[in-house]
Amino acid sequence: MPAAKLDHVVQHLRRLASDSGAKDYTDAELLHRFVVSKDEVAFTTLVTRHRRLIGAVCRHVLSQEEDVEDAVQATLLVLVRRADSIRKTASVASWLYGTAYRTAMNAKKSAIRCQAREKRSTQRHAEQPVSEAALRELQAILDEEVLRLPENYRTPFVLCCLEGKSKAEAAHELCWKEGTVSGRLARARKLLRVRLARRGIALSAALCAVALDVHAGSALSTAAVMSVLRFGAGEPGLIRAEAAALAKRTLKAALVSRWKLGSFLVLALGTLTVGTGLLARHTIAARPNEEMRMGQTDEQRPGPKKEKPVPIDQSGDALPAGAFRRLGTLRFRHGGGSISSLLLSADGKRLISNTYYGRGKICVWEMASGRLLHEFPGHFEENGALALSPDGKVLATGSAASIHFWDLASGSEVRQLNAPLGDIQGLAFSADGKALASGHAGQTVLLWDLAAGKTVARLPAHHNRLNLLAFTPDGKTLVTGDWLDRTVRLFDVATRKERQQLTRPEMVRGMALSADGGQLALGTESGHITVWDVNGGKIVRDLHGAPFVPGLAFSPDGKALAAAEWDQEANRYAIQFWDLATGQKLRRLEKNVGPLWRLIFSNDGKTLIGGDGDTIRLWDVLTGEERTPAAGNPLSLAAAAVSPDGRTLAYEADFCVRLWDVSAGHEVATLPEEQDGSAHGAPAQSGRRATHWSLAFSPDGRTLAGGRDTNEVD
C-alpha cells in the first residue's frame, strides 16, 4: 500500500480515537460502512476494537506465536470475504470469537496431519511449563463451552466477560436495554457454570485463566490490517501463504458444515421456519425417487453442464442443500419472537410485520400466498417501530438512533434521517404523507417535515413507551399512547398542544383507531373495552370481554370491532367480534387460537389478520374459518426425535406430541393433550398444560418416551 495512503488511514484512526463521539460508533455501523462502501477506516477501527479478543482465542488453541499470527490474519481474511453474510450485525464480536476459534482449530488439525509439523508440535509442548500448559487447556475449554451458548447469551458474555466492557457499554453496542444485557449475561453465566461443572471446572477459575493471559493481545499493526484488506480485494499484499491457505480452509469448512447439517437434519415446523432434513446423504441416495434425484449434481460429469434443479417443499419454497422434505411451512412464519405490528399495503397485496424478543426482524409478505418477499436488514429486537406511507410505497422503520425509509417493492433503502433523541418506539405518517411523527423513550414525540428532512416540533407526551402513535385522517389530531399506561393523549397538530386526555382506571393493553379517525377503542388488563368519540372525547360504548384484551381492530366500515382475548386462569385465547351499533357480541373464535397481540382487517373487511406468536394467521370474518394459505404449527417446537429406521418423526407442538410419516410428508397420529399430572392419575395443577422438552425412541422404535416440564417422564 502506498505510504501516503497508509499515513492517511492512521491519521484518520487517531482522529477517531481522539473524537469524543468515536465511542458511539457501534460494530453494526462500522460493519455496514465496510460492506456498503468498502470503508477501510471502518474495517480497521472494527479490527482494532476486537484484535485482543481474536488474538487471545487463537493463542488458547495454538502454542507458537507464528501460528497464532497466521490464524489471526486468516480470521480477518474470512471477515473481509464474509462480512456481508453476518446477519446479526450487532453480534460482530460473537461472530469474530467463533470464527477465530474455528480458524485456530483448523490450523491445529492441519499441523497434526503433517508428520513433520507433528514432531515439532510434540517438542514445543514438551518445552512448555506444566502450569502454562494447564492454563492454556483451561482457556481452550472455556472457549469451547462459550461457543456452545445460544448467540443471544454468548454475545453479552463475550463483550462483558471477555472484552471487559461494562453492561452500559454492551447495551449501547447491541442497541439493547441495560436490563436485557444484565438478564442475558446472568443466564449465560448460569449455563456456563453448569456445563463447566460437569467437566470439573469452576467458572470463576476459567475466567481467572482468561484474565491471567497477559499475552492475549494481538500485535497486529495497522499496516498488517491494510494488507489483509488488499489481499481480500485480490491485490498483492504482505500475507503469508500459510495464513491465506488457512482462511481458505476455514471458508470451505463453513460451507461443508452447513451442507452436512442440512443433509442430516432439516425440519420446518411452523414458527421455527427452518427446514430440517431427517436422513443422511447415504440414506437419501438409497431411495431412488424423484425428490432424491433433485439433490444430485452434474459438476463432475463431462460435457455441457445441466442446470441443477432446486429442491422445493410442498409450498414451492426452496429447501436447504441436502434436504428432501420439509415438515411444516415457511409461509407467514417469522421463525422466532412475537409479532408486534401488522400493516397492509394500500392495494392489499403486501403485508408487513415485525417481531420483538428472540430474533427481532421486519418482513414483507405476499398476502395471497404468504410468501416472504423482503426481510429488512437491521436490529429490531428492542426498537421495532414501523409505519407505511399512505400510498403504500414507502416503509419507515426505527432503529436506535435513525429512521430508515425503504422502497416496499424492491426492499432497497431510499433515505435515512438521524433521530436526535434515539430509542424510537413508534412511527406514524400523516394522511398526506408530508409529515411523520416519531415517538421516543424520552417521553417525547418529534414532528418531522419530510420534504425538508428536519424536525419542526417536540411534543411532551409523558408516556414511558410510545407504542401507539397515529394521525387522524384529517391530519388535525395526533393520538399517543402506551401499552402500560392508563392515559391516551390527543394533540392538536396545528397548535402542537395537548387537547385532551382519555383516562381509564386500569392499564391499557389493546388500542385501535377507526379508519375514519372518529373512534378510538381501548382494551384494558381487566377485560373492559371502551370505545371513545375522538372529537368529543366521550365514551360511546363500554364492552365487557375476557379478563385480558391485548389486541383490537376496527372493521373498515367502523361497524364491528374484533378483540383478542386471553383468559389467564385457563390460559385460553379467543377472538370476539362486537357489533358497535348495539354493543352485542357477534361471533367468537376459540379453536386453535393462540396469543394474539395484533389484529387488523383486510381492506375489504372480509378477512381478519392476526399475529399468533411469530405466525401470521387469517380468518374469514363471516364463517370464522381459518384462511391461512399454508397449514403449519402455530406455536413453537419444544422437542423432536426421529425413529431408528428414519421413517417417523415425533415432535412436541401445541402441548401435544405429533407423529409424522417422513416419506409421505403428512401427520399420521397425535398423542392427546394432557394437563399436569394427568398421565399418572394425579390431579391437574390449576389446569396448566405441560410441555415435553425431550423425546426419545427406544432402539426398536416401538416405544416413545417424553420428559415433561413437571419433572415427569411419560
JOTAKA-V98061 format. One record per backbone hydrogen bond with DSSP energy under -0.5 kcal/mol. NH is the residue of the N-H (numbers start at 1). CO is the residue of the C=O. E is the energy in kcal/mol with one decimal. If there is no record, write none. Layout:
((NH	CO	E) (NH	CO	E))
This chain:
((6	2	-2.2) (7	3	-2.8) (8	4	-2.0) (9	5	-2.0) (10	6	-2.6) (11	7	-2.7) (12	8	-2.2) (13	9	-2.4) (14	10	-2.1) (15	11	-2.1) (16	12	-2.2) (17	13	-2.4) (18	14	-2.1) (19	15	-1.5) (22	19	-1.8) (24	21	-1.7) (25	22	-1.8) (26	24	-0.8) (30	26	-2.3) (31	27	-2.8) (32	28	-2.4) (33	29	-2.2) (34	30	-2.0) (35	31	-2.8) (36	32	-2.7) (37	33	-2.1) (38	34	-1.8) (39	33	-1.1) (40	38	-0.6) (43	39	-1.9) (44	40	-2.6) (45	41	-2.6) (46	42	-2.2) (47	43	-2.6) (48	44	-2.8) (49	45	-1.8) (50	46	-1.2) (51	47	-1.2) (54	50	-2.3) (55	51	-2.7) (56	52	-2.4) (57	53	-2.3) (58	54	-2.1) (59	55	-2.2) (60	56	-1.7) (61	57	-0.9) (61	58	-0.5) (62	58	-2.5) (68	64	-2.1) (69	65	-2.5) (70	66	-1.9) (71	67	-2.3) (72	68	-2.6) (73	69	-2.4) (74	70	-2.5) (75	71	-2.2) (76	72	-1.9) (77	73	-2.2) (78	74	-2.2) (79	75	-2.0) (80	76	-2.3) (81	77	-2.3) (82	78	-2.6) (83	79	-1.0) (85	82	-1.8) (86	83	-1.2) (87	85	-1.0) (89	87	-1.3) (91	88	-2.2) (92	89	-0.8) (95	91	-2.3) (96	92	-2.9) (97	93	-2.3) (98	94	-2.2) (99	95	-2.5) (100	96	-2.8) (101	97	-1.9) (102	98	-2.4) (103	99	-2.5) (104	100	-2.4) (105	101	-2.3) (106	102	-2.1) (107	103	-2.0) (108	104	-2.2) (109	105	-2.5) (110	106	-2.2) (111	107	-1.8) (112	108	-1.7) (113	109	-1.9) (114	110	-1.3) (115	113	-0.6) (118	114	-2.3) (119	115	-1.8) (120	116	-1.9) (121	117	-2.6) (122	118	-1.9) (123	119	-2.2) (124	120	-2.6) (125	121	-2.3) (126	122	-1.8) (127	123	-1.4) (128	124	-0.8) (128	125	-0.7) (133	129	-2.3) (134	130	-2.4) (135	131	-2.2) (136	132	-2.5) (137	133	-2.2) (138	134	-2.2) (139	135	-2.2) (140	136	-2.3) (141	137	-2.1) (142	138	-1.9) (143	139	-2.2) (144	140	-2.2) (145	141	-2.2) (146	142	-2.6) (147	143	-2.0) (148	144	-0.7) (148	145	-0.5) (149	146	-1.4) (153	150	-1.6) (154	150	-2.9) (155	151	-2.6) (157	153	-1.4) (158	154	-2.8) (159	155	-2.1) (160	156	-2.7) (161	157	-2.4) (162	157	-1.0) (162	158	-0.8) (163	158	-1.7) (165	159	-2.6) (170	166	-2.6) (171	167	-2.5) (172	168	-2.1) (173	169	-2.3) (174	170	-2.5) (175	171	-1.1) (176	171	-1.9) (181	177	-2.0) (182	178	-2.5) (183	179	-2.5) (184	180	-2.4) (185	181	-2.4) (186	182	-2.0) (187	183	-1.9) (188	184	-2.3) (189	185	-2.4) (190	186	-2.1) (191	187	-2.4) (192	188	-2.6) (193	189	-2.6) (194	190	-2.0) (195	191	-2.4) (196	192	-3.0) (197	193	-1.6) (198	194	-1.3) (199	195	-0.5) (199	196	-1.0) (200	197	-1.7) (201	196	-2.5) (206	202	-2.0) (207	203	-2.5) (208	204	-1.9) (209	205	-1.9) (210	206	-1.5) (211	207	-2.2) (212	208	-2.2) (213	210	-1.1) (214	212	-2.1) (216	213	-1.6) (225	221	-2.0) (226	222	-2.3) (227	223	-1.9) (228	224	-1.9) (229	225	-2.0) (230	226	-2.4) (231	227	-2.7) (232	228	-2.7) (233	229	-1.5) (234	231	-1.5) (235	230	-2.9) (239	237	-1.8) (244	240	-2.1) (245	241	-2.5) (246	242	-2.2) (247	243	-2.3) (248	244	-2.0) (249	245	-2.1) (250	246	-2.1) (251	247	-2.4) (252	248	-2.3) (253	249	-2.8) (254	250	-2.0) (255	251	-1.7) (256	252	-2.6) (257	253	-2.7) (258	254	-2.0) (259	255	-2.1) (260	256	-2.8) (261	257	-2.3) (262	258	-2.1) (263	259	-1.7) (264	260	-1.7) (265	261	-2.1) (266	276	-1.1) (267	275	-1.1) (270	268	-0.8) (271	633	-1.1) (271	635	-0.6) (272	269	-2.0) (273	270	-1.6) (276	266	-3.9) (283	280	-0.5) (284	280	-2.1) (285	281	-2.5) (286	282	-1.1) (287	284	-1.3) (288	286	-0.8) (289	287	-2.3) (292	289	-0.6) (293	289	-1.8) (294	290	-1.3) (295	292	-1.5) (296	293	-1.4) (301	298	-1.0) (311	309	-0.6) (313	317	-2.4) (316	313	-1.5) (319	311	-2.6) (323	320	-2.0) (328	326	-0.8) (332	370	-2.0) (333	330	-1.7) (334	614	-2.5) (338	356	-2.1) (339	613	-3.1) (340	354	-2.4) (341	354	-1.0) (343	352	-2.7) (345	350	-2.6) (348	345	-1.5) (351	365	-2.2) (352	343	-3.3) (353	363	-2.2) (354	341	-1.3) (355	361	-1.7) (356	338	-1.9) (357	381	-0.8) (360	358	-0.9) (362	376	-0.5) (363	353	-2.7) (364	374	-2.6) (365	351	-3.1) (366	371	-2.8) (367	349	-2.6) (367	365	-0.7) (370	366	-3.2) (373	364	-3.4) (374	364	-1.4) (376	362	-2.1) (380	360	-0.9) (380	378	-0.6) (384	382	-0.6) (385	424	-0.6) (387	396	-2.1) (389	394	-2.8) (392	389	-2.2) (395	406	-2.4) (396	387	-3.2) (397	404	-2.5) (398	385	-2.3) (399	402	-2.5) (403	417	-3.1) (404	397	-2.8) (404	402	-0.5) (405	415	-2.6) (406	395	-2.7) (407	412	-3.1) (408	393	-2.6) (408	406	-0.7) (411	407	-2.8) (414	405	-3.0) (415	405	-1.4) (417	403	-2.8) (419	401	-2.2) (419	417	-0.5) (420	418	-0.7) (422	419	-0.6) (423	400	-2.7) (424	399	-1.2) (425	439	-3.0) (426	439	-1.2) (428	437	-1.8) (430	435	-2.3) (433	430	-1.5) (436	448	-1.5) (437	428	-2.9) (438	446	-2.3) (439	426	-2.9) (440	444	-2.4) (441	423	-1.3) (443	440	-1.0) (444	440	-0.7) (445	459	-2.6) (446	438	-2.7) (447	457	-2.4) (448	436	-3.1) (449	454	-2.9) (450	434	-2.0) (450	448	-0.8) (451	434	-0.5) (453	449	-2.0) (454	449	-1.3) (456	447	-3.3) (457	447	-1.1) (459	445	-3.2) (460	458	-0.5) (461	443	-0.8) (461	459	-1.3) (462	443	-1.7) (467	465	-1.2) (467	481	-0.6) (468	481	-1.8) (469	467	-0.6) (470	479	-1.9) (472	477	-2.4) (475	472	-2.6) (478	491	-2.2) (479	470	-3.3) (480	489	-2.4) (481	468	-1.9) (485	482	-1.6) (488	502	-2.4) (489	480	-2.2) (490	500	-2.8) (491	478	-2.7) (492	497	-3.0) (493	476	-2.5) (493	491	-0.7) (496	492	-2.0) (497	492	-0.8) (499	490	-3.5) (500	490	-1.5) (502	488	-3.3) (503	501	-0.6) (504	486	-2.7) (508	485	-3.4) (509	523	-3.2) (510	523	-2.0) (512	521	-1.9) (514	519	-2.6) (517	514	-1.5) (520	532	-1.8) (521	512	-2.9) (522	530	-2.5) (523	510	-3.5) (524	528	-2.2) (525	507	-1.6) (527	524	-1.4) (529	543	-3.2) (530	522	-2.4) (530	528	-0.5) (531	541	-2.8) (532	520	-3.2) (532	530	-0.5) (533	538	-3.3) (534	518	-2.3) (534	532	-0.8) (537	533	-3.0) (538	533	-0.7) (540	531	-3.4) (541	531	-1.5) (543	529	-3.7) (545	527	-2.2) (545	543	-0.6) (548	566	-0.6) (549	524	-1.3) (550	548	-0.5) (550	564	-0.5) (551	564	-0.9) (553	562	-1.8) (555	560	-2.4) (558	555	-2.1) (561	578	-1.9) (562	553	-2.9) (563	576	-2.6) (564	551	-3.0) (565	563	-0.5) (565	574	-3.0) (566	548	-2.3) (567	572	-3.0) (568	566	-1.0) (571	567	-1.4) (572	567	-1.6) (573	593	-0.5) (574	565	-1.9) (575	589	-2.5) (576	563	-2.7) (577	587	-2.8) (578	561	-2.6) (579	584	-3.0) (580	559	-2.2) (580	578	-0.7) (581	559	-0.6) (583	579	-2.8) (584	579	-0.6) (586	577	-3.5) (589	575	-2.9) (593	590	-1.4) (594	592	-0.5) (596	594	-0.6) (597	595	-0.6) (597	611	-1.1) (600	609	-2.3) (602	607	-2.7) (605	602	-1.5) (608	619	-2.6) (609	600	-3.4) (610	617	-2.7) (611	598	-2.0) (612	610	-0.9) (612	615	-2.8) (613	595	-1.8) (613	611	-1.0) (615	612	-2.1) (616	332	-2.4) (617	610	-2.6) (619	608	-2.3) (620	625	-3.2) (621	606	-2.5) (621	619	-0.5) (624	620	-2.5) (627	618	-3.0) (628	618	-0.7) (634	632	-0.6) (638	652	-2.3) (639	652	-0.6) (641	650	-2.6) (643	648	-2.7) (646	643	-2.2) (649	660	-2.2) (650	641	-3.1) (651	658	-2.1) (652	639	-2.4) (653	651	-0.5) (653	656	-2.5) (656	653	-1.3) (657	671	-0.7) (658	651	-3.0) (659	669	-3.0) (660	649	-2.7) (661	666	-2.6) (662	647	-2.7) (662	660	-0.8) (665	661	-2.4) (666	661	-0.9) (668	659	-2.9) (669	659	-1.4) (671	657	-3.3) (674	655	-0.5) (676	688	-1.9) (678	675	-2.0) (680	677	-1.4) (681	678	-1.0) (682	677	-2.2) (686	684	-1.1) (688	685	-2.1) (690	674	-1.0) (693	691	-0.6) (693	707	-2.5) (694	707	-1.0) (696	705	-2.1) (698	703	-2.5) (701	698	-2.0) (705	696	-3.0) (707	694	-2.5) (708	706	-0.6) (708	712	-3.3) (709	691	-1.6) (711	708	-1.1) (714	706	-2.8))
